[in-house]
C-alpha cells in the first residue's frame, strides 16, 4: 500500500470513536483459542485490533484491510511508533472487504471490529472471510446489536448540544441504524448458512455494547479506554 497522509475524517475517527469502541474490540482477542500464524483484520480502521493483535502475538503476521487508505495511514503510523523493528510483520491493504485480494485458505484467523454493520453487502464479506480462512481457521468479530440503549458518548453529545442552545430538534438527531443485527443469534445464523455442509472452524460470539441483558454484554459496555501495547522484542 502506498503511504498517504491521514485525512481529516480518519483523524476525527481516531480521536473520538476509536477510544469508545476499543474495549470490546480488544477483548475479542481473548476469545481466540490458538495463536494464529496469519491474522487478518477486516475493516481495520485506525488499527485498534491490528495493534492489539501485534502486542498479544509477537510473531504473528498481520494483514490490516480497510476500504479507507486514510484510516490505514493512521494505523500504520501507530505501528511504526509501537513496533519500529517489526515493519515486515504488517501488510496494509486498502481494499473492499467483499473482494479481498488474498488467496484462498491463506489466513489462520480473521477478526473484525464494528465493521460488519456498515458494509454494503454483509453476506459477501462473510463469504470472503470464509474463502480466505484455512480449514479449521477462526472467525471472530464484534458488532452492534440493535436496541434502544445509548452510549455515554451519545448522552454527552446531546448534553453539549442542549447547553449550546441549538434546539430540541438537534438533540437525538442521529437516525436509528437499520443495518445492525437484530439479536446475538443473527450473525451466528448467517455464518452457519454460509458454511453449511463444509468443514468449519470456530465462530466467535459477537458482543452487544451498552446492553444489560447478559454477562457478556456487561463486559462489552465497560472499559472503553484506548490501550495500545508496544510489541515485544
C-alpha positions as CSV (number, residue, x, y, z in Angstrom):
1,X,0.0,0.0,0.0
2,X,1.3,3.4,-0.9
3,X,1.7,5.8,2.1
4,X,-0.6,8.8,2.2
5,X,-1.2,11.4,4.9
6,X,-4.2,10.8,7.2
7,X,-7.3,12.7,6.1
8,X,-9.4,14.8,8.5
9,X,-12.2,12.2,8.8
10,X,-9.7,9.5,9.8
11,X,-8.1,11.7,12.4
12,X,-11.5,12.6,13.8
13,X,-12.5,8.9,14.0
14,X,-9.2,8.1,15.7
15,X,-9.8,10.9,18.3
16,X,-13.4,10.4,19.1
17,X,-14.7,7.0,18.1
18,X,-11.7,4.7,18.4
19,X,-11.5,5.1,22.2
20,X,-15.2,4.4,22.6
21,X,-15.0,1.1,20.6
22,X,-11.6,-0.1,21.8
23,X,-12.5,-2.0,24.9
24,X,-14.9,-4.6,23.4
25,X,-12.8,-4.8,20.2
26,X,-9.7,-5.7,22.2
27,X,-11.5,-8.2,24.4
28,X,-12.5,-10.0,21.3
29,X,-8.9,-11.4,21.0
30,X,-9.3,-13.1,24.4
31,X,-11.8,-15.4,22.8
32,X,-9.2,-16.7,20.3
33,X,-8.1,-20.1,21.5
34,X,-4.9,-20.6,19.5
35,X,-2.2,-18.1,18.4
36,X,-2.5,-17.7,14.6
37,X,0.3,-17.7,12.1
38,X,-1.5,-15.1,9.9
39,X,-4.2,-12.8,11.3
40,X,-6.5,-10.7,9.1
41,X,-8.1,-7.6,10.5
42,X,-11.2,-6.9,8.4
43,X,-12.3,-3.2,8.4
44,X,-9.2,-2.4,10.5
45,X,-9.9,1.3,10.7
46,X,-7.2,3.2,12.6
47,X,-5.7,-0.1,13.9
48,X,-7.2,-0.9,17.3
49,X,-7.4,-4.6,16.7
50,X,-4.3,-4.7,14.5
51,X,-2.1,-3.3,17.2
52,X,-3.7,-5.3,20.0
53,X,-3.0,-8.5,18.0
54,X,0.6,-7.4,17.4
55,X,1.1,-6.9,21.1
56,X,-0.6,-10.2,22.0
57,X,1.2,-12.4,19.5
58,X,4.7,-11.1,18.9
59,X,5.5,-13.4,16.0
60,X,2.2,-13.3,14.1
61,X,2.0,-11.8,10.6
62,X,-0.9,-9.3,10.4
63,X,-2.9,-8.2,7.4
64,X,-4.7,-5.0,8.1
65,X,-7.5,-4.4,5.5
66,X,-9.8,-1.4,5.2
67,X,-11.5,0.5,2.4
68,X,-10.1,3.7,3.6
69,X,-6.4,4.4,2.8
70,X,-6.6,7.3,5.2
71,X,-7.6,5.1,8.1
72,X,-4.8,2.7,7.3
73,X,-2.3,5.6,7.3
74,X,-3.2,6.3,10.9
75,X,-2.9,2.7,11.8
76,X,0.4,2.4,10.0
77,X,1.8,5.4,11.9
78,X,0.8,3.8,15.2
79,X,2.5,0.5,14.2
80,X,5.7,2.4,13.2
81,X,5.7,4.0,16.7
82,X,4.9,0.9,18.7
83,X,6.6,-1.7,16.7
84,X,9.6,0.1,15.0
85,X,11.5,-3.1,14.4
86,X,8.6,-5.2,13.1
87,X,7.5,-3.4,9.9
88,X,7.8,-6.7,8.0
89,X,5.0,-8.3,10.1
90,X,2.4,-5.9,8.8
91,X,0.6,-5.9,5.4
92,X,-1.6,-2.8,4.7
93,X,-4.4,-3.4,2.2
94,X,-6.7,-0.6,1.1
95,X,-9.4,-2.8,-0.4
96,X,-13.0,-3.8,-0.4
97,X,-13.8,-6.4,2.2
98,X,-16.3,-8.0,-0.2
99,X,-13.4,-8.7,-2.7
100,X,-10.3,-9.3,-0.7
101,X,-7.0,-9.5,-2.7
102,X,-6.0,-12.6,-0.8
103,X,-5.5,-16.3,-1.8
104,X,-7.9,-19.0,-0.7
105,X,-7.0,-20.5,2.7
106,X,-4.2,-18.0,3.3
107,X,-5.4,-16.8,6.8
108,X,-5.5,-18.6,10.2
109,X,-7.6,-16.0,12.0
110,X,-10.0,-13.3,10.7
111,X,-11.1,-10.7,13.1
112,X,-13.3,-7.6,12.7
113,X,-14.3,-4.8,15.0
114,X,-17.5,-2.8,14.4
115,X,-17.3,-3.1,10.6
116,X,-19.9,-5.7,9.6
117,X,-22.8,-3.4,10.3
118,X,-21.6,-0.7,7.9
119,X,-20.6,-2.8,4.8
120,X,-22.8,-2.7,1.7
121,X,-23.0,-6.5,1.4
122,X,-22.5,-8.3,4.7
123,X,-23.1,-11.7,3.2
124,X,-20.4,-11.1,0.6
125,X,-17.9,-10.0,3.3
126,X,-18.6,-13.1,5.4
127,X,-18.3,-15.3,2.3
128,X,-14.9,-13.7,1.6
129,X,-13.8,-14.3,5.2
130,X,-14.7,-18.0,4.8
131,X,-12.8,-18.2,1.5
132,X,-9.5,-16.8,2.8
133,X,-9.6,-18.8,6.0
134,X,-7.8,-22.1,6.1
135,X,-9.6,-25.3,7.1
136,X,-10.0,-25.1,10.8
137,X,-9.4,-21.3,10.9
138,X,-11.2,-19.0,13.2
139,X,-13.5,-16.0,12.5
140,X,-14.2,-13.7,15.4
141,X,-16.0,-10.3,15.3
142,X,-17.7,-7.8,17.4
143,X,-20.6,-5.8,16.0
144,X,-23.6,-3.7,17.0
145,X,-26.8,-5.4,18.1
146,X,-30.0,-3.3,17.7
147,X,-31.5,-2.0,20.9
148,X,-32.8,1.3,22.3
149,X,-30.0,1.9,24.7
150,X,-27.4,4.7,24.1
151,X,-23.7,5.0,24.9
152,X,-22.5,7.6,27.4
153,X,-20.9,9.4,24.4
154,X,-24.4,9.8,22.9
155,X,-25.7,11.4,26.2
156,X,-22.7,13.6,26.5
157,X,-23.1,14.9,22.9
158,X,-26.8,15.6,23.4
159,X,-26.0,17.5,26.6
160,X,-23.5,19.7,24.8
161,X,-26.0,20.4,22.0
162,X,-28.6,21.4,24.6
163,X,-26.1,23.6,26.5
164,X,-25.3,25.5,23.3
165,X,-29.0,26.1,22.8
166,X,-29.1,24.5,19.4
167,X,-32.7,23.5,19.9
168,X,-34.6,20.3,20.7
169,X,-34.7,19.2,17.1
170,X,-30.9,18.8,17.1
171,X,-30.8,16.6,20.2
172,X,-31.0,13.0,19.4
173,X,-30.9,13.7,15.7
174,X,-28.9,10.6,14.9
175,X,-31.2,8.3,12.9
176,X,-31.6,4.7,14.1
177,X,-29.3,2.3,12.3
178,X,-31.2,-0.2,10.1
179,X,-28.1,-2.4,9.4
180,X,-27.5,-3.7,13.0
181,X,-28.0,-7.3,13.7
182,X,-31.4,-7.9,15.4
183,X,-30.1,-10.3,18.0
184,X,-27.0,-12.2,19.2
185,X,-28.1,-15.3,17.3
186,X,-28.5,-13.4,13.9
187,X,-24.8,-13.2,13.0
188,X,-24.2,-16.8,14.0
189,X,-27.0,-17.9,11.8
190,X,-25.5,-16.0,8.9
191,X,-22.2,-17.8,9.4
192,X,-23.8,-21.2,9.7
193,X,-25.7,-20.7,6.4
194,X,-22.5,-19.7,4.6
195,X,-20.7,-22.8,5.9
196,X,-23.5,-25.4,5.6
197,X,-22.0,-28.7,4.5
198,X,-18.4,-27.5,4.9
199,X,-15.8,-28.2,7.5
200,X,-15.6,-25.1,9.6
201,X,-13.5,-23.5,12.3
202,X,-14.7,-21.8,15.4
203,X,-17.0,-18.8,15.1
204,X,-16.6,-16.0,17.7
205,X,-19.8,-14.9,19.6
206,X,-20.5,-11.2,18.9
207,X,-20.7,-8.7,21.8
208,X,-23.6,-6.4,22.5
209,X,-22.5,-3.0,23.6
210,X,-24.4,-0.8,26.0
211,X,-26.7,-3.7,27.0
212,X,-27.5,-5.0,30.5
213,X,-29.1,-8.2,29.2
214,X,-26.2,-10.6,29.6
215,X,-22.9,-11.0,31.4
216,X,-21.0,-10.8,28.1
217,X,-22.8,-7.6,27.2
218,X,-21.9,-6.1,30.6
219,X,-18.3,-6.7,29.9
220,X,-18.6,-5.2,26.4
221,X,-20.0,-1.9,27.8
222,X,-17.2,-1.3,30.2
223,X,-13.6,-0.2,30.0
224,X,-13.7,1.8,26.8
225,X,-10.3,3.4,27.1
226,X,-7.9,3.1,24.1
227,X,-4.9,0.8,25.0
228,X,-2.1,0.1,22.6
229,X,0.7,-2.2,23.8
230,X,4.2,-1.9,22.4
231,X,5.3,-5.0,20.6
232,X,7.6,-7.4,22.5
233,X,11.2,-7.6,21.2
